[in-house]
Amino acid sequence: MPQPLTFVRVRDVETKHEFDLPDTHPFIAQGLVVLVKDKDYPPSQVARPVKYHPEPAPVPARQSAPADGSPQVATEKENPR
């Protein structure tokens, strides 16, 4: 009778997603994933759900208004001829 698979929790190095892989998976040996702490995720006989790590949305740059309320006017230094 074959041995049951043992799944370990790993984190993808590039995307930071966490998921379970069999403990003999080649990605572990190749360094494409790193093991997550056994204390938080002990080895399991059943694969657990994936934890995705979404990238934060880019924040558009904002231009602040002058403190004194005067209109913004470009200077000669900012608009060379």
MIDRENTI-224549 format. One record per residue: residue number from 1; residue in three letters; chain; y, x, z of N, C-alpha, C, O in turn. Coordinates in pm, whole numbers, always signed. Each point is the difference from the previous one (the first is absolute). Layout:
BEGIN
<rec n="NUM" res="ala" chain="A" n_c2="Y" n_c1="X" n_c3="Z" ca_c2="Y" ca_c1="X" ca_c3="Z" c_c2="Y" c_c1="X" c_c3="Z" o_c2="Y" o_c1="X" o_c3="Z"/>
...
# end
This chain:
BEGIN
<rec n="1" res="met" chain="A" n_c2="-117" n_c1="+84" n_c3="+0" ca_c2="+117" ca_c1="-84" ca_c3="+0" c_c2="+125" c_c1="+89" c_c3="+0" o_c2="+11" o_c1="+91" o_c3="+83"/>
<rec n="2" res="pro" chain="A" n_c2="+83" n_c1="-115" n_c3="-175" ca_c2="+118" ca_c1="+87" ca_c3="-9" c_c2="+91" c_c1="-18" c_c3="+122" o_c2="+7" o_c1="-106" o_c3="+62"/>
<rec n="3" res="gln" chain="A" n_c2="+63" n_c1="+216" n_c3="-30" ca_c2="+96" ca_c1="-3" ca_c3="+110" c_c2="+118" c_c1="-88" c_c3="-37" o_c2="+46" o_c1="+4" o_c3="-115"/>
<rec n="4" res="pro" chain="A" n_c2="+6" n_c1="-83" n_c3="+209" ca_c2="+120" ca_c1="-80" ca_c3="-30" c_c2="+121" c_c1="+92" c_c3="-16" o_c2="+9" o_c1="+105" o_c3="+64"/>
<rec n="5" res="leu" chain="A" n_c2="+83" n_c1="-147" n_c3="-149" ca_c2="+122" ca_c1="+78" ca_c3="-22" c_c2="+88" c_c1="-4" c_c3="+124" o_c2="+8" o_c1="-100" o_c3="+71"/>
<rec n="6" res="thr" chain="A" n_c2="+58" n_c1="+212" n_c3="-46" ca_c2="+99" ca_c1="+6" ca_c3="+107" c_c2="+135" c_c1="+21" c_c3="-66" o_c2="+19" o_c1="+97" o_c3="-75"/>
<rec n="7" res="phe" chain="A" n_c2="+75" n_c1="-186" n_c3="+102" ca_c2="+133" ca_c1="+7" ca_c3="-58" c_c2="+96" c_c1="+66" c_c3="+98" o_c2="-4" o_c1="-27" o_c3="+120"/>
<rec n="8" res="val" chain="A" n_c2="+92" n_c1="+112" n_c3="-173" ca_c2="+104" ca_c1="+62" ca_c3="+81" c_c2="+135" c_c1="-38" c_c3="-59" o_c2="+13" o_c1="-22" o_c3="-121"/>
<rec n="9" res="arg" chain="A" n_c2="+88" n_c1="+14" n_c3="+207" ca_c2="+135" ca_c1="-37" ca_c3="-44" c_c2="+70" c_c1="+125" c_c3="-52" o_c2="+1" o_c1="+103" o_c3="+67"/>
<rec n="10" res="val" chain="A" n_c2="+59" n_c1="-113" n_c3="-187" ca_c2="+71" ca_c1="+112" ca_c3="-62" c_c2="+138" c_c1="-44" c_c3="-46" o_c2="+26" o_c1="-119" o_c3="-17"/>
<rec n="11" res="arg" chain="A" n_c2="+61" n_c1="+215" n_c3="-4" ca_c2="+135" ca_c1="-26" ca_c3="-52" c_c2="+17" c_c1="+81" c_c3="-128" o_c2="-28" o_c1="+120" o_c3="-3"/>
<rec n="12" res="asp" chain="A" n_c2="+72" n_c1="-187" n_c3="-103" ca_c2="+28" ca_c1="+67" ca_c3="-127" c_c2="+119" c_c1="+93" c_c3="+18" o_c2="+102" o_c1="-41" o_c3="+56"/>
<rec n="13" res="val" chain="A" n_c2="-114" n_c1="+163" n_c3="-102" ca_c2="+104" ca_c1="+100" ca_c3="+19" c_c2="+129" c_c1="-38" c_c3="-73" o_c2="+109" o_c1="+21" o_c3="+53"/>
<rec n="14" res="glu" chain="A" n_c2="-120" n_c1="-77" n_c3="-173" ca_c2="+118" ca_c1="-32" ca_c3="-81" c_c2="+63" c_c1="-134" c_c3="+37" o_c2="+121" o_c1="-8" o_c3="+20"/>
<rec n="15" res="thr" chain="A" n_c2="-201" n_c1="-97" n_c3="-12" ca_c2="+56" ca_c1="-135" ca_c3="+19" c_c2="+10" c_c1="-42" c_c3="+145" o_c2="+70" o_c1="-96" o_c3="+31"/>
<rec n="16" res="lys" chain="A" n_c2="-140" n_c1="+165" n_c3="+59" ca_c2="-4" ca_c1="-32" ca_c3="+144" c_c2="-76" c_c1="-129" c_c3="+30" o_c2="+5" o_c1="-48" o_c3="+113"/>
<rec n="17" res="his" chain="A" n_c2="-75" n_c1="-11" n_c3="-210" ca_c2="-83" ca_c1="-117" ca_c3="+25" c_c2="-118" c_c1="+43" c_c3="+87" o_c2="-51" o_c1="+111" o_c3="-14"/>
<rec n="18" res="glu" chain="A" n_c2="+7" n_c1="-199" n_c3="+104" ca_c2="-115" ca_c1="+26" ca_c3="+84" c_c2="-113" c_c1="-94" c_c3="-40" o_c2="+21" o_c1="-119" o_c3="-21"/>
<rec n="19" res="phe" chain="A" n_c2="-143" n_c1="+175" n_c3="+10" ca_c2="-116" ca_c1="-81" ca_c3="-38" c_c2="-126" c_c1="+71" c_c3="+48" o_c2="+5" o_c1="+115" o_c3="+42"/>
<rec n="20" res="asp" chain="A" n_c2="-117" n_c1="-185" n_c3="-49" ca_c2="-128" ca_c1="+55" ca_c3="+42" c_c2="-78" c_c1="+54" c_c3="-119" o_c2="-1" o_c1="-59" o_c3="-108"/>
<rec n="21" res="leu" chain="A" n_c2="-63" n_c1="+172" n_c3="+130" ca_c2="-89" ca_c1="+60" ca_c3="-99" c_c2="-130" c_c1="+38" c_c3="+70" o_c2="+0" o_c1="+23" o_c3="+121"/>
<rec n="22" res="pro" chain="A" n_c2="-111" n_c1="-17" n_c3="-195" ca_c2="-122" ca_c1="+53" ca_c3="+61" c_c2="+24" c_c1="+144" c_c3="+45" o_c2="+73" o_c1="+75" o_c3="-66"/>
<rec n="23" res="asp" chain="A" n_c2="-133" n_c1="-37" n_c3="+178" ca_c2="+26" ca_c1="+133" ca_c3="+55" c_c2="-44" c_c1="+115" c_c3="-89" o_c2="+38" o_c1="+114" o_c3="+24"/>
<rec n="24" res="thr" chain="A" n_c2="-118" n_c1="-142" n_c3="-127" ca_c2="-45" ca_c1="+104" ca_c3="-93" c_c2="+79" c_c1="+1" c_c3="-131" o_c2="-37" o_c1="+71" o_c3="-93"/>
<rec n="25" res="his" chain="A" n_c2="+145" n_c1="-148" n_c3="+85" ca_c2="+76" ca_c1="-12" ca_c3="-125" c_c2="+63" c_c1="+134" c_c3="-38" o_c2="+50" o_c1="+71" o_c3="+88"/>
<rec n="26" res="pro" chain="A" n_c2="-52" n_c1="-33" n_c3="-217" ca_c2="+55" ca_c1="+130" ca_c3="-42" c_c2="+151" c_c1="+14" c_c3="+18" o_c2="+49" o_c1="+112" o_c3="+9"/>
<rec n="27" res="phe" chain="A" n_c2="+27" n_c1="-222" n_c3="-5" ca_c2="+145" ca_c1="+11" ca_c3="+19" c_c2="+33" c_c1="+68" c_c3="+133" o_c2="+101" o_c1="+69" o_c3="+11"/>
<rec n="28" res="ile" chain="A" n_c2="-185" n_c1="-89" n_c3="+91" ca_c2="+23" ca_c1="+60" ca_c3="+130" c_c2="-13" c_c1="+152" c_c3="-10" o_c2="+85" o_c1="+73" o_c3="+51"/>
<rec n="29" res="ala" chain="A" n_c2="-190" n_c1="-27" n_c3="-116" ca_c2="-23" ca_c1="+144" ca_c3="-15" c_c2="+104" c_c1="+66" c_c3="-90" o_c2="+36" o_c1="+116" o_c3="+20"/>
<rec n="30" res="gln" chain="A" n_c2="+14" n_c1="-190" n_c3="-120" ca_c2="+98" ca_c1="+54" ca_c3="-94" c_c2="+141" c_c1="+3" c_c3="+58" o_c2="+89" o_c1="+63" o_c3="-58"/>
<rec n="31" res="gly" chain="A" n_c2="-66" n_c1="-129" n_c3="+170" ca_c2="+133" ca_c1="-1" ca_c3="+61" c_c2="+95" c_c1="-102" c_c3="-60" o_c2="+121" o_c1="+8" o_c3="+23"/>
<rec n="32" res="leu" chain="A" n_c2="-173" n_c1="-103" n_c3="-101" ca_c2="+86" ca_c1="-102" ca_c3="-59" c_c2="+40" c_c1="-105" c_c3="+103" o_c2="+97" o_c1="-73" o_c3="-19"/>
<rec n="33" res="val" chain="A" n_c2="-174" n_c1="+66" n_c3="+128" ca_c2="+30" ca_c1="-91" ca_c3="+110" c_c2="-18" c_c1="+77" c_c3="+131" o_c2="-72" o_c1="+100" o_c3="+4"/>
<rec n="34" res="val" chain="A" n_c2="+138" n_c1="-147" n_c3="+102" ca_c2="-16" ca_c1="+62" ca_c3="+132" c_c2="-56" c_c1="-105" c_c3="+95" o_c2="+29" o_c1="-119" o_c3="-12"/>
<rec n="35" res="leu" chain="A" n_c2="-109" n_c1="+163" n_c3="+106" ca_c2="-59" ca_c1="-91" ca_c3="+98" c_c2="+106" c_c1="-49" c_c3="+97" o_c2="+87" o_c1="+77" o_c3="+43"/>
<rec n="36" res="val" chain="A" n_c2="-94" n_c1="-204" n_c3="-7" ca_c2="+87" ca_c1="-59" ca_c3="+100" c_c2="-69" c_c1="+20" c_c3="+135" o_c2="-123" o_c1="+13" o_c3="+5"/>
<rec n="37" res="lys" chain="A" n_c2="+198" n_c1="-12" n_c3="+103" ca_c2="-56" ca_c1="+26" ca_c3="+133" c_c2="-117" c_c1="-94" c_c3="+32" o_c2="+8" o_c1="-121" o_c3="-19"/>
<rec n="38" res="asp" chain="A" n_c2="-117" n_c1="+181" n_c3="+68" ca_c2="-118" ca_c1="-78" ca_c3="+39" c_c2="+31" c_c1="-95" c_c3="+115" o_c2="-62" o_c1="-105" o_c3="+12"/>
<rec n="39" res="lys" chain="A" n_c2="+158" n_c1="+142" n_c3="+73" ca_c2="+35" ca_c1="-84" ca_c3="+114" c_c2="+54" c_c1="-136" c_c3="-48" o_c2="-34" o_c1="-104" o_c3="+57"/>
<rec n="40" res="asp" chain="A" n_c2="+117" n_c1="+106" n_c3="-161" ca_c2="+57" ca_c1="-124" ca_c3="-54" c_c2="-99" c_c1="-75" c_c3="-89" o_c2="-7" o_c1="-123" o_c3="+4"/>
<rec n="41" res="tyr" chain="A" n_c2="-68" n_c1="+197" n_c3="-84" ca_c2="-96" ca_c1="-60" ca_c3="-93" c_c2="-132" c_c1="+74" c_c3="+8" o_c2="-24" o_c1="+93" o_c3="-77"/>
<rec n="42" res="pro" chain="A" n_c2="-63" n_c1="-132" n_c3="+170" ca_c2="-130" ca_c1="+68" ca_c3="+9" c_c2="-86" c_c1="-30" c_c3="-124" o_c2="+24" o_c1="-100" o_c3="-67"/>
<rec n="43" res="pro" chain="A" n_c2="-121" n_c1="+184" n_c3="+37" ca_c2="-90" ca_c1="-28" ca_c3="-113" c_c2="-62" c_c1="-138" c_c3="+13" o_c2="-26" o_c1="-48" o_c3="+110"/>
<rec n="44" res="ser" chain="A" n_c2="+3" n_c1="-17" n_c3="-225" ca_c2="-45" ca_c1="-138" ca_c3="-1" c_c2="-111" c_c1="-17" c_c3="-103" o_c2="-10" o_c1="+76" o_c3="-96"/>
<rec n="45" res="gln" chain="A" n_c2="-73" n_c1="-177" n_c3="+118" ca_c2="-105" ca_c1="-35" ca_c3="-96" c_c2="+54" c_c1="-91" c_c3="-110" o_c2="-67" o_c1="-21" o_c3="-101"/>
<rec n="46" res="val" chain="A" n_c2="+188" n_c1="-34" n_c3="+122" ca_c2="+62" ca_c1="-94" ca_c3="-94" c_c2="+136" c_c1="+53" c_c3="-40" o_c2="+76" o_c1="+47" o_c3="+85"/>
<rec n="47" res="ala" chain="A" n_c2="-43" n_c1="-53" n_c3="-214" ca_c2="+131" ca_c1="+45" ca_c3="-47" c_c2="+108" c_c1="-96" c_c3="+48" o_c2="-17" o_c1="-122" o_c3="-8"/>
<rec n="48" res="arg" chain="A" n_c2="+128" n_c1="+177" n_c3="+58" ca_c2="+111" ca_c1="-81" ca_c3="+50" c_c2="+103" c_c1="-21" c_c3="-110" o_c2="-2" o_c1="+71" o_c3="-101"/>
<rec n="49" res="pro" chain="A" n_c2="+94" n_c1="-169" n_c3="+119" ca_c2="+102" ca_c1="-27" ca_c3="-102" c_c2="+95" c_c1="+119" c_c3="-19" o_c2="+20" o_c1="+81" o_c3="+91"/>
<rec n="50" res="val" chain="A" n_c2="+36" n_c1="-74" n_c3="-209" ca_c2="+94" ca_c1="+107" ca_c3="-36" c_c2="+134" c_c1="-26" c_c3="+68" o_c2="+43" o_c1="-114" o_c3="+13"/>
<rec n="51" res="lys" chain="A" n_c2="+22" n_c1="+223" n_c3="+31" ca_c2="+137" ca_c1="-8" ca_c3="+51" c_c2="+88" c_c1="+71" c_c3="-103" o_c2="-8" o_c1="+122" o_c3="-17"/>
<rec n="52" res="tyr" chain="A" n_c2="+92" n_c1="-198" n_c3="-52" ca_c2="+87" ca_c1="+57" ca_c3="-101" c_c2="+126" c_c1="+57" c_c3="+64" o_c2="+46" o_c1="-51" o_c3="+102"/>
<rec n="53" res="his" chain="A" n_c2="+8" n_c1="+154" n_c3="-161" ca_c2="+124" ca_c1="+61" ca_c3="+48" c_c2="+103" c_c1="-11" c_c3="-112" o_c2="+9" o_c1="+89" o_c3="-85"/>
<rec n="54" res="pro" chain="A" n_c2="+69" n_c1="-199" n_c3="+83" ca_c2="+96" ca_c1="-18" ca_c3="-109" c_c2="+117" c_c1="+96" c_c3="+11" o_c2="+43" o_c1="+36" o_c3="+110"/>
<rec n="55" res="glu" chain="A" n_c2="+6" n_c1="+5" n_c3="-223" ca_c2="+120" ca_c1="+85" ca_c3="-4" c_c2="+121" c_c1="-86" c_c3="+35" o_c2="+8" o_c1="-115" o_c3="-45"/>
<rec n="56" res="pro" chain="A" n_c2="+86" n_c1="+167" n_c3="+123" ca_c2="+120" ca_c1="-79" ca_c3="+28" c_c2="+81" c_c1="-22" c_c3="-127" o_c2="+6" o_c1="+86" o_c3="-88"/>
<rec n="57" res="ala" chain="A" n_c2="+57" n_c1="-203" n_c3="+80" ca_c2="+81" ca_c1="-31" ca_c3="-117" c_c2="+122" c_c1="+90" c_c3="-4" o_c2="+58" o_c1="+29" o_c3="+105"/>
<rec n="58" res="pro" chain="A" n_c2="-18" n_c1="+14" n_c3="-223" ca_c2="+118" ca_c1="+85" ca_c3="-9" c_c2="+125" c_c1="-78" c_c3="+40" o_c2="+15" o_c1="-118" o_c3="-33"/>
<rec n="59" res="val" chain="A" n_c2="+74" n_c1="+183" n_c3="+104" ca_c2="+124" ca_c1="-63" ca_c3="+44" c_c2="+110" c_c1="+41" c_c3="-97" o_c2="+23" o_c1="+119" o_c3="-20"/>
<rec n="60" res="pro" chain="A" n_c2="+45" n_c1="-218" n_c3="-42" ca_c2="+107" ca_c1="+37" ca_c3="-93" c_c2="+116" c_c1="+65" c_c3="+75" o_c2="+31" o_c1="-36" o_c3="+113"/>
<rec n="61" res="ala" chain="A" n_c2="+30" n_c1="+132" n_c3="-179" ca_c2="+113" ca_c1="+69" ca_c3="+60" c_c2="+119" c_c1="-95" c_c3="+7" o_c2="+25" o_c1="-77" o_c3="-92"/>
<rec n="62" res="arg" chain="A" n_c2="+47" n_c1="+84" n_c3="+203" ca_c2="+118" ca_c1="-85" ca_c3="+15" c_c2="+123" c_c1="+88" c_c3="+9" o_c2="-2" o_c1="+107" o_c3="+61"/>
<rec n="63" res="gln" chain="A" n_c2="+107" n_c1="-154" n_c3="-121" ca_c2="+126" ca_c1="+73" ca_c3="+5" c_c2="+87" c_c1="-68" c_c3="+105" o_c2="+25" o_c1="-121" o_c3="-8"/>
<rec n="64" res="ser" chain="A" n_c2="+21" n_c1="+197" n_c3="+104" ca_c2="+80" ca_c1="-60" ca_c3="+106" c_c2="+144" c_c1="-19" c_c3="-45" o_c2="+52" o_c1="+77" o_c3="-81"/>
<rec n="65" res="ala" chain="A" n_c2="+12" n_c1="-180" n_c3="+134" ca_c2="+140" ca_c1="-29" ca_c3="-32" c_c2="+89" c_c1="+92" c_c3="+81" o_c2="-39" o_c1="+43" o_c3="+109"/>
<rec n="66" res="pro" chain="A" n_c2="+159" n_c1="-11" n_c3="-159" ca_c2="+91" ca_c1="+83" ca_c3="+77" c_c2="+35" c_c1="-68" c_c3="+132" o_c2="+11" o_c1="-122" o_c3="+8"/>
<rec n="67" res="ala" chain="A" n_c2="+7" n_c1="+202" n_c3="+95" ca_c2="+25" ca_c1="-53" ca_c3="+134" c_c2="+134" c_c1="-74" c_c3="+8" o_c2="+13" o_c1="-96" o_c3="+76"/>
<rec n="68" res="asp" chain="A" n_c2="+86" n_c1="+140" n_c3="-152" ca_c2="+132" ca_c1="-62" ca_c3="+11" c_c2="+18" c_c1="-119" c_c3="-94" o_c2="+107" o_c1="-61" o_c3="+0"/>
<rec n="69" res="gly" chain="A" n_c2="-207" n_c1="+27" n_c3="-79" ca_c2="+8" ca_c1="-116" ca_c3="-88" c_c2="+69" c_c1="+27" c_c3="-132" o_c2="+14" o_c1="-92" o_c3="-81"/>
<rec n="70" res="ser" chain="A" n_c2="+30" n_c1="+215" n_c3="+56" ca_c2="+65" ca_c1="+32" ca_c3="-126" c_c2="-103" c_c1="+5" c_c3="-112" o_c2="-117" o_c1="+29" o_c3="+25"/>
<rec n="71" res="pro" chain="A" n_c2="+159" n_c1="-58" n_c3="-149" ca_c2="-95" ca_c1="+2" ca_c3="-111" c_c2="-47" c_c1="+144" c_c3="-26" o_c2="+73" o_c1="+96" o_c3="+23"/>
<rec n="72" res="gln" chain="A" n_c2="-194" n_c1="-85" n_c3="-71" ca_c2="-53" ca_c1="+133" ca_c3="-31" c_c2="+51" c_c1="+44" c_c3="-136" o_c2="-14" o_c1="-71" o_c3="-100"/>
<rec n="73" res="val" chain="A" n_c2="+74" n_c1="+188" n_c3="+97" ca_c2="+54" ca_c1="+56" ca_c3="-122" c_c2="-60" c_c1="+138" c_c3="-17" o_c2="-2" o_c1="+80" o_c3="+93"/>
<rec n="74" res="ala" chain="A" n_c2="-47" n_c1="-52" n_c3="-213" ca_c2="-57" ca_c1="+131" ca_c3="-28" c_c2="+110" c_c1="+104" c_c3="-7" o_c2="+109" o_c1="-27" o_c3="-51"/>
<rec n="75" res="thr" chain="A" n_c2="-138" n_c1="+144" n_c3="+101" ca_c2="+97" ca_c1="+110" ca_c3="-2" c_c2="-24" c_c1="+86" c_c3="-125" o_c2="-99" o_c1="-18" o_c3="-71"/>
<rec n="76" res="glu" chain="A" n_c2="+189" n_c1="+111" n_c3="+47" ca_c2="-16" ca_c1="+93" ca_c3="-114" c_c2="-126" c_c1="+84" c_c3="+16" o_c2="-66" o_c1="+36" o_c3="-97"/>
<rec n="77" res="lys" chain="A" n_c2="+35" n_c1="-5" n_c3="+221" ca_c2="-118" ca_c1="+81" ca_c3="+27" c_c2="-127" c_c1="-76" c_c3="-39" o_c2="-96" o_c1="+60" o_c3="-48"/>
<rec n="78" res="glu" chain="A" n_c2="+94" n_c1="-193" n_c3="+68" ca_c2="-117" ca_c1="-81" ca_c3="-33" c_c2="-8" c_c1="-34" c_c3="-147" o_c2="-110" o_c1="-24" o_c3="-51"/>
<rec n="79" res="asn" chain="A" n_c2="+224" n_c1="+22" n_c3="-20" ca_c2="+2" ca_c1="-31" ca_c3="-143" c_c2="+63" c_c1="+114" c_c3="-78" o_c2="+116" o_c1="-9" o_c3="-42"/>
<rec n="80" res="pro" chain="A" n_c2="-191" n_c1="+118" n_c3="+21" ca_c2="+57" ca_c1="+112" ca_c3="-77" c_c2="+17" c_c1="-39" c_c3="-147" o_c2="-74" o_c1="-82" o_c3="-53"/>
<rec n="81" res="arg" chain="A" n_c2="+170" n_c1="+142" n_c3="-9" ca_c2="+25" ca_c1="-29" ca_c3="-142" c_c2="-58" c_c1="+100" c_c3="-90" o_c2="+13" o_c1="-11" o_c3="-121"/>
# end
